[in-house]
Amino acid sequence: MELQEYILENESRMLEELFSLIRIPSISALPEHKVDMIACAERWRELLLMAGATKAEIMPSAGNPLVYAERIVDASLPTVLVYAHYDVMPAEPLELWNSAPFEPQIRDGRIYARGADDDKGQGFIQVKAFEYLVKQGELKHNVKFIFEGEEEIGSPSLGHFLEEHRDLLKADIILVSDTSMLGADLPSLTTGLRGLAYWEVEITGPNRDLHSGHFGGAVANPINVLCKMLAQITDERGKITVPHFYDDVLPVPDAEREMIAHIPFDEKAYKLAIGVEELQGEEGYSTLERNSCRPAFDICGIWGGYIGEGSKTVLPSKAFAKISCRLVANQNHEKISRLMADYLQKIAPQSVKVKVTPMHGGEGYVCPISLPAYKAAEKGFTKAFGKKPLAARRGGSIPIIADFERILGIKTILMGFGLESDAIHSPNENFRLDIFRKGIEAVVEFYRNL
């Protein structure tokens, strides 16, 4: 049976299977959803067996369980390891959703629900492509699946799991659908991801909150100090000032910069979409270079003092901030974490105490476009979307991708089908049905060309 015919004949069943996953609120960030994590892992195990896996099991980790499945056609043949995650972000603010986040609806050719794209919908594309190949007798490779439940909280348990199960997870290439394309009519393959380092900073001044009239101007205000310190982390050229921060940053090759320059980009529409009058960033680089292959520093949250209704003339005892750096390939997040902590201690005045707590982080990743598996993915996109995909680095982070290479010694093909309009992590997350269908076709063609 031809693939398009198969999808048409089975789409209602496929969607109901996907919806059965989406209806489970597998929110890894909230402990009260622990039972939902287990339920979602179990449902994935069932669906993988239904799709053609000869073995599927739920495996424990230090945190949420993982789902492992496989179909070994012939041990002498190449093996593809498919990775996805079954956990999702919290749905709040609920009042901004046009329909219940965990009760999927189809409107205007899109599935609306939390996880519709990230990553239940995209992971489901992989499983349905596998199903088709198995049922049509076309599967010519071994396929393994590893689905985790902690990606949205930084995959804290997965690295140790990989170390423990190296033999089980042996493969020739890893295939991941958890990234996005440049546009529905502009297919692209992700060739690079930025890494991440994240900290919480605590500044302590006096031993209690003080009256700002009695003490203001004589005692350091921790919020004032914190703001001044954070303002020093980038200079007027958009460069990060932390000593040795750029020591391991590799320059973007001229050939790649030329390729990026040919990616269609409407700066006016970009600014309009996010409601800003002007863009800014590191001097000497375009917007698409700044948000994909150059490092960046951001204050993700800042608080302290009185923020309730009305006024309170207080000089606070403490101030806090959460800050992050997006890193690029070859930068080590642990090294950067130490450099940032040392720098903040160095620039702090003696009038305050500084506590820097490193949080989660991960390495960047670059995929060579000369890999045979990359070429197979390229052919898959060309067949499904009618045009050759662009190679594009993306600004986000999937820290575990670098761990796959470090621990398992395997390169990853990032074959993602998301769109900016899918609103992942936001209210009204959605996934286009036409992209869902094309995604299945692209993955089937990947296997045919591998």
C-alpha positions as CSV (number, residue, x, y, z in Angstrom):
1,M,0.0,0.0,0.0
2,E,1.3,3.4,-0.9
3,L,2.2,5.6,2.1
4,Q,-0.3,8.4,1.4
5,E,-3.1,5.8,1.0
6,Y,-2.0,4.2,4.3
7,I,-2.0,7.5,6.2
8,L,-5.4,8.4,4.8
9,E,-6.9,5.0,5.7
10,N,-5.4,4.9,9.2
11,E,-5.3,8.6,10.2
12,S,-8.4,8.6,12.5
13,R,-6.8,5.6,14.4
14,M,-3.4,7.3,14.5
15,L,-4.9,10.5,15.8
16,E,-6.8,8.8,18.5
17,E,-3.7,7.0,19.6
18,L,-1.8,10.3,19.7
19,F,-4.7,11.9,21.7
20,S,-4.5,9.0,24.2
21,L,-0.9,10.2,25.0
22,I,-1.8,13.9,25.0
23,R,-4.7,13.4,27.5
24,I,-2.1,12.2,30.1
25,P,-0.7,15.4,31.8
26,S,2.8,14.1,32.0
27,I,4.3,17.3,33.5
28,S,7.8,16.4,34.8
29,A,8.2,19.8,36.6
30,L,5.4,19.1,39.0
31,P,5.7,16.3,41.6
32,E,2.0,15.8,41.8
33,H,2.1,14.4,38.3
34,K,4.3,11.5,39.1
35,V,1.5,9.0,38.5
36,D,0.9,10.6,35.1
37,M,4.5,10.1,34.2
38,I,4.2,6.4,34.8
39,A,0.9,6.2,33.0
40,C,2.3,8.0,29.9
41,A,5.4,5.7,29.8
42,E,3.1,2.7,30.0
43,R,0.9,4.0,27.1
44,W,4.0,4.6,25.0
45,R,5.1,1.0,25.7
46,E,1.7,-0.3,24.4
47,L,1.8,1.9,21.3
48,L,5.4,0.8,20.4
49,L,4.4,-2.8,20.6
50,M,1.3,-2.1,18.5
51,A,3.5,-0.4,15.9
52,G,5.8,-3.4,15.5
53,A,8.4,-3.4,18.2
54,T,9.2,-6.9,19.2
55,K,10.3,-5.8,22.6
56,A,9.2,-2.8,24.7
57,E,9.7,-2.2,28.4
58,I,9.6,0.5,31.1
59,M,13.0,0.9,32.6
60,P,13.7,2.7,35.9
61,S,16.0,5.7,36.4
62,A,17.0,7.9,39.3
63,G,13.9,10.0,38.3
64,N,11.1,9.2,35.9
65,P,11.1,5.9,34.0
66,L,12.3,5.5,30.5
67,V,10.6,3.5,27.7
68,Y,12.9,1.2,25.7
69,A,11.8,-0.7,22.6
70,E,13.4,-2.4,19.7
71,R,13.0,-4.4,16.5
72,I,16.1,-6.2,15.4
73,V,15.8,-7.2,11.8
74,D,19.4,-8.6,11.6
75,A,22.2,-8.0,14.1
76,S,24.6,-7.5,11.2
77,L,22.6,-4.6,9.8
78,P,22.9,-0.9,10.8
79,T,20.9,0.3,13.8
80,V,19.0,3.5,14.2
81,L,18.3,4.7,17.8
82,V,15.2,7.0,17.9
83,Y,15.0,9.4,20.9
84,A,12.0,11.4,22.1
85,H,10.6,12.6,25.3
86,Y,7.1,12.1,26.8
87,D,7.1,14.8,29.4
88,V,5.6,18.2,28.7
89,M,5.7,21.7,30.1
90,P,3.1,23.0,32.6
91,A,0.1,24.4,30.8
92,E,-0.3,27.7,32.8
93,P,-1.6,30.3,32.3
94,L,-4.7,28.2,31.7
95,E,-6.9,31.3,31.1
96,L,-5.1,32.0,27.8
97,W,-5.9,28.6,26.3
98,N,-8.8,28.5,23.8
99,S,-9.5,24.9,24.7
100,A,-8.5,22.6,27.5
101,P,-4.7,21.9,27.2
102,F,-5.0,18.2,27.8
103,E,-8.2,17.6,25.8
104,P,-6.9,17.8,22.2
105,Q,-9.0,19.5,19.6
106,I,-8.6,19.8,15.8
107,R,-9.3,23.3,14.5
108,D,-8.4,24.8,11.2
109,G,-6.2,21.8,10.3
110,R,-4.2,21.9,13.5
111,I,-4.2,19.8,16.7
112,Y,-4.4,22.1,19.7
113,A,-3.1,20.7,23.0
114,R,-0.1,20.6,25.3
115,G,2.4,18.2,23.7
116,A,0.8,18.3,20.3
117,D,4.2,19.3,18.9
118,D,6.7,19.1,21.8
119,D,7.3,16.2,21.8
120,K,4.4,13.8,21.7
121,G,3.3,14.8,18.2
122,Q,6.8,14.7,16.8
123,G,7.8,11.5,18.6
124,F,4.6,10.0,17.2
125,I,5.7,10.8,13.6
126,Q,8.7,8.5,14.2
127,V,6.6,5.7,15.5
128,K,4.0,5.8,12.7
129,A,6.8,5.9,10.0
130,F,8.3,2.8,11.7
131,E,4.8,1.2,11.8
132,Y,4.3,1.7,8.1
133,L,7.8,0.2,7.2
134,V,7.1,-2.9,9.4
135,K,3.7,-3.5,8.1
136,Q,4.8,-3.1,4.5
137,G,7.8,-5.4,5.0
138,E,10.2,-2.5,4.1
139,L,12.2,-2.2,7.3
140,K,15.8,-2.9,6.3
141,H,17.5,-1.6,9.5
142,N,17.4,-2.4,13.2
143,V,15.5,0.2,15.1
144,K,15.7,1.0,18.8
145,F,13.6,3.6,20.7
146,I,14.5,5.4,24.0
147,F,11.8,7.8,25.3
148,E,12.5,9.7,28.5
149,G,10.3,11.7,30.9
150,E,12.6,14.5,32.1
151,E,13.7,16.5,29.0
152,E,11.7,19.5,30.1
153,I,13.6,19.7,33.4
154,G,17.1,19.2,31.9
155,S,17.3,15.4,31.6
156,P,19.0,15.0,35.0
157,S,18.7,11.1,35.0
158,L,19.4,10.3,31.4
159,G,23.2,10.7,31.4
160,H,23.6,8.1,34.1
161,F,21.1,5.9,32.3
162,L,23.2,6.1,29.1
163,E,26.3,5.2,31.1
164,E,24.6,2.1,32.6
165,H,23.1,0.9,29.3
166,R,25.8,1.5,26.7
167,D,25.5,-2.0,25.2
168,L,21.7,-1.9,25.1
169,L,21.7,1.4,23.3
170,K,24.5,0.6,20.7
171,A,23.5,2.1,17.4
172,D,25.0,3.6,14.2
173,I,23.0,6.9,14.2
174,I,20.5,8.6,16.5
175,L,17.4,10.1,15.0
176,V,15.5,12.9,16.9
177,S,12.3,14.8,16.0
178,D,12.3,17.5,18.6
179,T,13.4,20.6,16.7
180,S,11.7,23.0,14.2
181,M,11.9,24.0,10.6
182,L,12.4,27.5,9.3
183,G,8.9,27.5,7.8
184,A,6.1,25.2,6.4
185,D,7.3,26.1,2.9
186,L,10.9,26.4,4.0
187,P,11.9,22.9,5.2
188,S,15.2,22.7,7.1
189,L,17.4,20.3,9.0
190,T,18.9,21.4,12.2
191,T,22.6,21.1,12.0
192,G,23.5,22.7,15.4
193,L,22.1,23.5,18.8
194,R,23.4,25.9,21.4
195,G,24.4,24.7,24.9
196,L,23.2,26.2,28.1
197,A,24.4,27.3,31.5
198,Y,22.0,28.5,34.2
199,W,22.4,30.0,37.6
200,E,20.5,31.6,40.5
201,V,22.2,34.6,42.1
202,E,21.4,35.7,45.6
203,I,22.7,39.1,47.0
204,T,22.5,39.8,50.7
205,G,23.0,43.2,52.2
206,P,21.8,44.1,55.7
207,N,20.6,41.3,58.1
208,R,17.0,42.4,57.8
209,D,14.8,44.7,55.6
210,L,15.4,48.3,56.6
211,H,13.4,51.6,56.4
212,S,14.5,53.3,53.2
213,G,14.2,56.7,54.8
214,H,16.4,55.9,57.8
215,F,19.0,53.9,55.9
216,G,18.7,54.8,52.2
217,G,21.9,56.3,50.8
218,A,23.9,54.9,53.7
219,V,23.5,51.2,53.2
220,A,23.9,49.3,50.0
221,N,20.6,48.2,48.5
222,P,21.0,44.6,47.3
223,I,18.6,45.1,44.4
224,N,20.6,48.2,43.2
225,V,23.8,46.2,43.5
226,L,22.4,43.2,41.7
227,C,21.2,45.4,38.8
228,K,24.6,47.1,38.5
229,M,26.4,43.7,38.6
230,L,24.3,42.1,35.9
231,A,24.5,45.2,33.7
232,Q,28.3,44.7,33.6
233,I,28.0,41.2,32.1
234,T,27.6,42.5,28.5
235,D,29.3,45.6,27.0
236,E,28.2,48.2,24.5
237,R,29.2,45.9,21.6
238,G,27.0,43.0,22.9
239,K,30.0,41.0,24.0
240,I,30.0,39.0,27.3
241,T,32.6,40.4,29.6
242,V,33.3,37.4,31.7
243,P,37.1,36.7,31.4
244,H,38.0,33.7,29.2
245,F,34.3,33.3,28.2
246,Y,35.2,33.1,24.5
247,D,38.4,31.1,24.8
248,D,36.8,27.9,23.4
249,V,34.3,29.6,21.0
250,L,35.0,28.4,17.4
251,P,34.5,31.0,14.7
252,V,31.6,30.5,12.3
253,P,33.1,29.3,9.0
254,D,32.8,31.7,6.1
255,A,31.0,29.0,4.1
256,E,28.4,28.6,6.9
257,R,27.9,32.3,7.3
258,E,27.3,32.5,3.5
259,M,24.7,29.8,3.8
260,I,23.0,31.5,6.7
261,A,22.9,34.8,4.7
262,H,20.9,33.0,2.1
263,I,18.2,31.9,4.5
264,P,15.1,34.0,3.7
265,F,14.6,36.4,6.7
266,D,12.2,39.3,6.9
267,E,13.5,41.5,9.7
268,K,10.5,43.8,9.6
269,A,8.1,40.9,10.0
270,Y,10.3,39.4,12.7
271,K,10.2,42.7,14.8
272,L,6.5,43.1,14.2
273,A,5.7,39.5,15.3
274,I,7.3,40.1,18.7
275,G,6.3,43.7,19.1
276,V,9.7,45.5,19.2
277,E,11.0,48.5,17.3
278,E,14.7,47.6,17.2
279,L,16.9,44.5,17.4
280,Q,20.1,44.3,19.3
281,G,23.0,41.9,19.9
282,E,26.6,41.2,19.3
283,E,28.2,43.5,16.8
284,G,29.4,42.1,13.6
285,Y,26.8,39.3,13.3
286,S,23.4,39.1,11.7
287,T,20.2,38.3,13.6
288,L,20.2,34.7,12.4
289,E,23.8,34.3,13.5
290,R,23.2,35.9,16.9
291,N,20.4,33.6,17.7
292,S,21.9,30.4,16.5
293,C,25.7,30.2,16.4
294,R,26.9,32.9,18.9
295,P,26.7,32.9,22.7
296,A,24.1,35.0,24.5
297,F,23.5,36.2,28.1
298,D,20.0,36.7,29.5
299,I,18.4,37.7,32.8
300,C,15.5,35.2,33.1
301,G,14.0,36.6,36.3
302,I,14.8,39.1,39.0
303,W,13.1,39.8,42.3
304,G,13.4,41.2,45.8
305,G,11.9,43.7,48.2
306,Y,8.2,44.7,48.2
307,I,6.2,43.9,45.0
308,G,2.7,43.9,46.5
309,E,-0.1,46.4,45.9
310,G,0.5,50.0,47.0
311,S,3.9,51.2,48.3
312,K,6.3,50.2,51.1
313,T,9.4,52.2,51.6
314,V,11.8,49.3,52.2
315,L,15.5,48.8,51.7
316,P,15.5,45.0,51.2
317,S,17.8,42.5,52.8
318,K,18.1,40.3,49.7
319,A,17.8,40.3,46.0
320,F,17.7,37.4,43.6
321,A,18.0,36.7,39.9
322,K,18.0,33.7,37.6
323,I,20.4,34.1,34.7
324,S,21.5,32.0,31.7
325,C,24.0,31.8,28.9
326,R,23.3,30.1,25.6
327,L,26.6,28.5,24.6
328,V,28.0,27.3,21.3
329,A,29.7,24.1,20.2
330,N,33.1,23.5,22.0
331,Q,32.1,25.5,25.1
332,N,31.9,23.4,28.2
333,H,29.0,24.4,30.4
334,E,30.7,23.4,33.7
335,K,33.7,25.6,32.8
336,I,31.4,28.5,31.9
337,S,29.5,28.0,35.1
338,R,32.7,28.4,37.2
339,L,33.8,31.4,35.2
340,M,30.5,33.2,35.7
341,A,30.4,32.4,39.5
342,D,34.0,33.7,39.9
343,Y,33.3,36.8,37.9
344,L,30.2,37.7,39.9
345,Q,32.1,37.3,43.2
346,K,34.9,39.5,41.7
347,I,32.8,42.4,40.7
348,A,30.6,42.5,43.8
349,P,31.3,45.3,46.3
350,Q,32.2,44.5,49.8
351,S,28.9,45.9,51.0
352,V,27.1,42.7,50.0
353,K,27.5,38.9,50.1
354,V,27.1,36.9,46.9
355,K,25.8,33.4,46.5
356,V,25.8,31.8,43.0
357,T,24.0,28.5,42.6
358,P,24.6,26.6,39.3
359,M,21.5,25.0,38.0
360,H,21.1,22.7,34.9
361,G,23.3,23.0,31.8
362,G,24.5,21.2,28.7
363,E,26.8,21.3,25.7
364,G,26.1,22.6,22.2
365,Y,26.1,20.3,19.2
366,V,27.1,20.5,15.5
367,C,26.1,17.8,13.0
368,P,28.4,17.5,9.9
369,I,26.3,17.7,6.7
370,S,28.5,15.2,5.0
371,L,27.2,12.3,7.1
372,P,25.4,9.6,5.0
373,A,22.5,9.7,7.5
374,Y,22.2,13.5,7.0
375,K,22.1,12.9,3.3
376,A,19.3,10.3,3.8
377,A,17.3,12.8,6.0
378,E,17.9,15.5,3.3
379,K,16.4,13.2,0.7
380,G,13.5,12.4,3.0
381,F,12.6,16.1,3.4
382,T,13.0,16.7,-0.4
383,K,10.5,13.9,-1.2
384,A,8.0,15.0,1.5
385,F,8.2,18.7,1.1
386,G,9.0,19.0,-2.6
387,K,12.2,21.0,-2.1
388,K,15.7,20.4,-0.6
389,P,15.9,21.4,3.0
390,L,18.2,24.1,4.2
391,A,20.9,23.3,6.8
392,A,20.4,25.6,9.8
393,R,21.7,25.9,13.3
394,R,19.1,26.7,15.9
395,G,19.3,28.8,19.0
396,G,17.7,26.4,21.4
397,S,19.3,23.6,23.5
398,I,18.8,19.9,23.9
399,P,21.6,19.1,26.3
400,I,21.3,15.4,26.0
401,I,22.3,15.5,22.3
402,A,25.9,16.3,23.2
403,D,25.7,13.5,25.9
404,F,24.7,11.0,23.2
405,E,28.0,11.7,21.4
406,R,30.1,11.9,24.5
407,I,28.8,8.7,26.2
408,L,27.6,6.6,23.3
409,G,29.9,7.9,20.6
410,I,27.1,8.4,18.1
411,K,26.1,11.4,16.0
412,T,22.5,12.6,16.0
413,I,20.3,13.6,13.0
414,L,17.9,16.4,14.1
415,M,14.9,15.7,11.9
416,G,12.4,18.1,13.4
417,F,9.0,19.2,12.0
418,G,8.0,22.0,14.4
419,L,7.1,25.5,13.4
420,E,7.4,28.8,15.2
421,S,3.6,29.1,15.0
422,D,3.2,25.9,17.0
423,A,3.6,27.9,20.2
424,I,5.5,25.2,22.1
425,H,5.8,25.9,25.9
426,S,3.0,28.5,25.4
427,P,-0.8,28.5,25.6
428,N,-2.5,27.1,22.5
429,E,0.3,24.8,21.5
430,N,-0.6,23.2,18.2
431,F,0.7,21.0,15.4
432,R,-0.4,21.2,11.7
433,L,-2.0,18.0,10.3
434,D,-0.4,18.5,6.9
435,I,3.1,18.7,8.6
436,F,2.2,15.6,10.6
437,R,1.5,13.7,7.4
438,K,4.6,15.0,5.6
439,G,6.7,14.2,8.6
440,I,5.8,10.5,8.4
441,E,6.6,10.5,4.7
442,A,10.0,12.2,5.3
443,V,11.0,9.7,8.0
444,V,9.9,6.7,5.8
445,E,12.1,8.1,3.0
446,F,15.0,8.6,5.5
447,Y,14.9,4.8,6.1
448,R,14.6,4.0,2.4
449,N,17.7,6.1,1.6
450,L,19.8,5.3,4.6
